[in-house]
Amino acid sequence: MENIQDYIESGILEQYALGELSAAEQATVEAQAAQHPEIREELTQVQQALGFYAEAHAITPPAGMRERVLANVMARIAAPKTSSTLRADVDAVAQANSSTTATPAYVPQPSAAGEAVVRPMSSAPMPAAAPAGRSSWAMAASVALILSLAGNALLYSRWRDASADVVALQNDKAQFATTTTVVERKLGDLRQENQVLRSDEFRAVALAGTKTSPTAHAKVLFNAATHKVYVDVRSLPALPADKQYQLWALDKGKPIDAGVLTVATATGEGIQHMKDIASAQTFAMTIEPAGGSASPTLSTMTVVGNI
């Protein structure tokens, strides 16, 4: 078992002691108690506490009540019955049932004129009765406190589990929303790429590899009317982390920065929208430091193509 304390605080031991579990659940509790001394000790304390609670609330009939009730009934049976005697029978039985161990302290008796008669006092209640009552009430209060603490622990455990479920649900919801956003963005990019690739307004300019990279291939999609430029990589050599491919447009021999390629674009994952170019006759791509350069490094030219 991973956490014995959580099992003890779950309230299942109290349910076992109260007989609220099924046969299979009872067998599981007994197996856990046999395997773990902490669970066995806690189960014993719960059972003892419930036993004390039952004893504290048990009602013991007063001594001699059975004999008094039987004597009254037999005497009434022997006498003729009238409405008044029937009513007296009922009152007598009720009085017998509600009587306690206390007896009158003094019962006056008839005596001859001028003669003082002293009757013995009945025995006083035992002094130990009051402390015993207080002990029973203290035990009952202790049991009630134990049951209350166990109930609170069970409620806290269930609240904690519910809170964890809510947090997990919120995390799943946030993750689903993030995934949905990413998918929608990718769908939007695919729609845009499809429109560019199928549009007659864009002119495709093939960029072939140079002597330094003869197997490199790329394509530029240029719209002379809107000045929009897209690049579509077919094959480019991999670069270190501190280098990037940069696209250049040559207008009358003057190089114009068209932007740097992202890592995804350089590996062929979709087309990339570059900087707008008003006019160009040639497009070329060089290897530059990360972030790009103000002017091209001609010795690193990888692909080039004329419109």
C-alpha positions as CSV (number, residue, x, y, z in Angstrom):
1,M,0.0,0.0,0.0
2,E,1.4,3.4,-1.0
3,N,0.0,5.5,1.8
4,I,-1.3,3.8,4.9
5,Q,-2.3,7.1,6.6
6,D,-4.6,8.0,3.6
7,Y,-6.2,4.6,3.9
8,I,-6.8,5.1,7.7
9,E,-8.2,8.6,7.1
10,S,-10.5,7.5,4.3
11,G,-13.2,6.4,6.8
12,I,-13.4,2.8,5.7
13,L,-12.3,1.5,9.1
14,E,-15.3,3.3,10.7
15,Q,-17.6,1.8,8.0
16,Y,-16.2,-1.7,8.8
17,A,-16.8,-1.3,12.5
18,L,-20.4,-0.1,11.8
19,G,-21.1,-3.0,9.5
20,E,-21.7,-0.8,6.4
21,L,-19.3,-2.7,4.0
22,S,-20.0,-5.5,1.7
23,A,-18.5,-9.0,2.3
24,A,-15.7,-8.3,-0.3
25,E,-14.9,-4.9,1.2
26,Q,-14.8,-6.4,4.7
27,A,-12.4,-9.0,3.5
28,T,-10.2,-6.3,2.0
29,V,-10.1,-4.4,5.3
30,E,-9.3,-7.5,7.3
31,A,-6.5,-8.4,4.8
32,Q,-5.0,-4.8,5.2
33,A,-5.3,-5.0,9.0
34,A,-3.5,-8.4,9.0
35,Q,-0.7,-7.0,6.8
36,H,-0.2,-3.6,8.4
37,P,0.1,-3.2,12.2
38,E,-0.9,0.5,11.9
39,I,-4.2,-0.3,10.3
40,R,-4.8,-3.2,12.8
41,E,-4.2,-0.9,15.8
42,E,-6.4,1.8,14.4
43,L,-9.3,-0.7,13.7
44,T,-9.0,-2.0,17.2
45,Q,-9.3,1.5,18.7
46,V,-12.3,2.3,16.5
47,Q,-14.1,-0.9,17.5
48,Q,-13.4,-0.3,21.2
49,A,-14.6,3.3,21.0
50,L,-17.9,2.2,19.4
51,G,-18.3,-0.5,22.2
52,F,-17.8,2.2,24.9
53,Y,-20.3,4.4,23.1
54,A,-22.9,1.6,23.0
55,E,-22.4,0.8,26.8
56,A,-22.7,4.5,27.7
57,H,-26.1,4.7,26.0
58,A,-27.5,1.4,27.2
59,I,-30.6,1.7,29.6
60,T,-30.7,-0.8,32.5
61,P,-34.2,-1.3,34.1
62,P,-34.5,-0.4,37.8
63,A,-34.0,-3.3,40.2
64,G,-37.2,-5.1,41.3
65,M,-39.3,-3.5,38.6
66,R,-40.3,-6.9,37.1
67,E,-41.5,-8.2,40.4
68,R,-43.5,-5.1,41.2
69,V,-45.2,-5.1,37.8
70,L,-46.1,-8.8,38.1
71,A,-47.5,-8.4,41.6
72,N,-49.7,-5.5,40.6
73,V,-51.0,-7.4,37.5
74,M,-51.8,-10.5,39.5
75,A,-53.6,-8.5,42.2
76,R,-55.7,-6.7,39.6
77,I,-56.6,-9.9,37.8
78,A,-58.0,-11.4,41.1
79,A,-60.3,-8.3,41.7
80,P,-63.6,-7.6,39.8
81,K,-63.0,-5.1,36.9
82,T,-64.8,-1.8,36.6
83,S,-64.0,1.2,34.5
84,S,-62.3,2.8,37.5
85,T,-60.2,-0.2,38.3
86,L,-59.2,-0.6,34.6
87,R,-58.0,3.0,34.6
88,A,-56.1,2.3,37.8
89,D,-54.4,-0.7,36.2
90,V,-53.1,1.4,33.4
91,D,-51.9,4.1,35.8
92,A,-50.2,1.4,37.9
93,V,-48.3,-0.1,35.0
94,A,-47.3,3.3,33.7
95,Q,-46.0,4.2,37.2
96,A,-44.1,1.0,37.5
97,N,-42.5,1.4,34.1
98,S,-41.4,5.0,34.9
99,S,-40.1,4.3,38.4
100,T,-36.4,4.6,39.3
101,T,-34.3,3.2,42.1
102,A,-35.0,6.2,44.3
103,T,-37.5,5.6,47.1
104,P,-39.1,8.2,49.4
105,A,-36.8,9.4,52.2
106,Y,-39.7,9.4,54.7
107,V,-43.0,7.7,54.8
108,P,-45.5,8.9,57.5
109,Q,-47.3,6.1,59.4
110,P,-50.4,6.2,61.6
111,S,-49.7,6.2,65.4
112,A,-51.5,6.3,68.6
113,A,-52.3,9.7,70.1
114,G,-49.3,11.3,71.7
115,E,-46.9,8.7,70.5
116,A,-44.1,9.8,68.3
117,V,-43.1,7.2,65.8
118,V,-39.8,7.4,64.0
119,R,-39.4,5.5,60.7
120,P,-36.0,4.6,59.3
121,M,-34.7,6.5,56.4
122,S,-34.2,4.7,53.1
123,S,-30.6,4.1,52.1
124,A,-29.1,7.0,50.2
125,P,-27.9,6.6,46.6
126,M,-24.4,5.2,46.3
127,P,-21.8,8.0,46.0
128,A,-20.2,6.2,43.1
129,A,-23.3,6.6,40.9
130,A,-22.6,10.2,40.0
131,P,-18.9,9.7,39.1
132,A,-19.9,6.7,37.0
133,G,-22.5,8.8,35.1
134,R,-19.9,11.5,34.5
135,S,-17.5,8.8,33.3
136,S,-20.1,7.5,30.9
137,W,-20.9,10.9,29.5
138,A,-17.1,11.6,29.1
139,M,-16.7,8.4,27.2
140,A,-19.7,9.2,25.0
141,A,-18.3,12.6,24.3
142,S,-14.9,11.1,23.4
143,V,-16.5,8.6,21.0
144,A,-18.6,11.4,19.4
145,L,-15.4,13.4,19.0
146,I,-13.6,10.5,17.4
147,L,-16.5,9.9,15.0
148,S,-16.6,13.6,14.2
149,L,-12.9,13.7,13.4
150,A,-13.2,10.5,11.3
151,G,-16.1,12.1,9.4
152,N,-14.2,15.3,8.8
153,A,-11.2,13.4,7.6
154,L,-13.4,11.4,5.1
155,L,-15.0,14.6,3.9
156,Y,-11.6,16.3,3.5
157,S,-10.2,13.3,1.6
158,R,-13.2,13.4,-0.8
159,W,-12.9,17.2,-1.2
160,R,-9.2,16.8,-2.0
161,D,-9.9,14.2,-4.6
162,A,-12.7,16.3,-6.2
163,S,-10.3,19.3,-6.3
164,A,-7.6,17.2,-8.0
165,D,-10.2,16.1,-10.6
166,V,-11.3,19.7,-11.2
167,V,-7.6,20.8,-11.7
168,A,-7.0,17.8,-14.1
169,L,-10.2,18.7,-16.0
170,Q,-9.1,22.3,-16.3
171,N,-5.6,21.3,-17.5
172,D,-7.2,19.0,-20.1
173,K,-9.5,21.8,-21.3
174,A,-6.5,24.2,-21.6
175,Q,-4.5,21.7,-23.5
176,F,-7.4,21.0,-25.8
177,A,-7.8,24.7,-26.5
178,T,-4.1,25.1,-27.2
179,T,-4.2,22.1,-29.6
180,T,-7.3,23.5,-31.3
181,T,-5.6,26.9,-31.8
182,V,-2.5,25.2,-33.3
183,V,-4.6,23.1,-35.7
184,E,-6.6,26.1,-36.8
185,R,-3.5,28.1,-37.4
186,K,-2.0,25.2,-39.5
187,L,-5.2,24.9,-41.5
188,G,-5.1,28.7,-42.2
189,D,-1.5,28.4,-43.4
190,L,-2.4,25.5,-45.6
191,R,-5.3,27.4,-47.1
192,Q,-3.0,30.4,-47.8
193,E,-0.3,28.2,-49.3
194,N,-2.9,26.5,-51.6
195,Q,-4.2,29.8,-52.7
196,V,-0.6,31.0,-53.5
197,L,0.4,27.8,-55.3
198,R,-2.8,27.8,-57.4
199,S,-2.9,31.5,-58.2
200,D,-2.0,32.6,-61.7
201,E,-0.8,35.9,-60.3
202,F,2.3,34.4,-58.8
203,R,5.2,33.6,-61.0
204,A,7.4,30.6,-60.0
205,V,11.1,31.3,-60.1
206,A,13.2,28.1,-59.8
207,L,16.4,28.5,-57.8
208,A,19.1,26.0,-58.7
209,G,22.1,25.0,-56.7
210,T,25.5,26.6,-57.2
211,K,28.9,24.9,-57.4
212,T,29.2,24.9,-53.6
213,S,25.8,23.2,-53.2
214,P,24.9,21.5,-56.5
215,T,22.0,19.4,-55.0
216,A,20.2,22.4,-53.5
217,H,16.9,23.4,-54.9
218,A,14.3,26.0,-54.0
219,K,11.5,28.1,-55.6
220,V,10.3,31.7,-55.2
221,L,6.7,32.7,-55.9
222,F,6.7,36.4,-56.9
223,N,3.6,38.6,-57.5
224,A,4.7,41.6,-59.5
225,A,1.3,43.4,-58.9
226,T,1.1,43.0,-55.2
227,H,4.9,42.7,-54.6
228,K,4.3,39.5,-52.4
229,V,7.1,37.0,-52.2
230,Y,6.9,33.4,-51.0
231,V,9.7,30.9,-50.8
232,D,9.3,27.1,-51.1
233,V,12.4,25.0,-50.3
234,R,12.9,21.7,-52.0
235,S,16.4,20.8,-50.7
236,L,19.0,22.8,-48.7
237,P,22.0,21.7,-46.7
238,A,21.5,21.7,-42.9
239,L,23.1,24.7,-41.1
240,P,24.5,25.1,-37.6
241,A,22.4,26.9,-35.0
242,D,24.3,30.2,-35.4
243,K,23.6,30.4,-39.2
244,Q,20.5,31.1,-41.3
245,Y,19.6,31.2,-45.0
246,Q,18.8,34.7,-46.3
247,L,16.9,35.5,-49.5
248,W,18.0,38.3,-51.8
249,A,16.3,40.0,-54.7
250,L,18.6,41.5,-57.3
251,D,17.0,44.6,-59.0
252,K,19.3,46.0,-61.7
253,G,22.3,44.3,-60.0
254,K,21.5,45.8,-56.6
255,P,20.8,43.2,-53.8
256,I,17.7,43.8,-51.7
257,D,17.0,42.0,-48.4
258,A,14.0,39.7,-48.7
259,G,14.3,38.2,-45.2
260,V,15.7,35.2,-43.5
261,L,14.3,31.6,-43.6
262,T,13.0,29.9,-40.5
263,V,14.4,26.5,-39.6
264,A,11.0,24.9,-40.5
265,T,11.1,26.5,-44.0
266,A,14.7,25.6,-44.5
267,T,13.8,21.9,-44.0
268,G,10.9,22.0,-46.4
269,E,7.9,22.4,-44.0
270,G,5.6,24.6,-46.1
271,I,6.1,27.9,-47.8
272,Q,7.1,31.1,-46.0
273,H,5.9,34.7,-46.7
274,M,9.0,36.9,-47.2
275,K,9.4,40.6,-47.4
276,D,7.7,42.5,-50.2
277,I,9.8,43.2,-53.3
278,A,8.8,45.9,-55.7
279,S,10.9,44.8,-58.6
280,A,13.5,42.1,-59.2
281,Q,15.2,40.2,-62.1
282,T,17.0,37.6,-60.0
283,F,16.6,35.9,-56.7
284,A,19.4,34.2,-54.7
285,M,20.0,32.7,-51.3
286,T,23.1,33.0,-49.1
287,I,24.2,31.7,-45.7
288,E,24.4,34.4,-43.1
289,P,24.8,34.7,-39.3
290,A,21.6,34.2,-37.4
291,G,19.3,37.2,-37.8
292,G,20.6,38.0,-41.3
293,S,23.1,40.5,-42.8
294,A,22.8,44.0,-44.4
295,S,24.6,42.7,-47.5
296,P,25.0,39.2,-49.0
297,T,28.0,37.0,-48.5
298,L,28.5,36.0,-52.1
299,S,31.0,33.2,-51.2
300,T,28.1,31.4,-49.4
301,M,25.6,31.7,-52.2
302,T,23.6,28.4,-52.3
303,V,20.9,28.8,-54.9
304,V,20.1,31.4,-57.6
305,G,17.5,31.8,-60.3
306,N,16.4,34.4,-62.9
307,I,12.8,35.6,-63.5
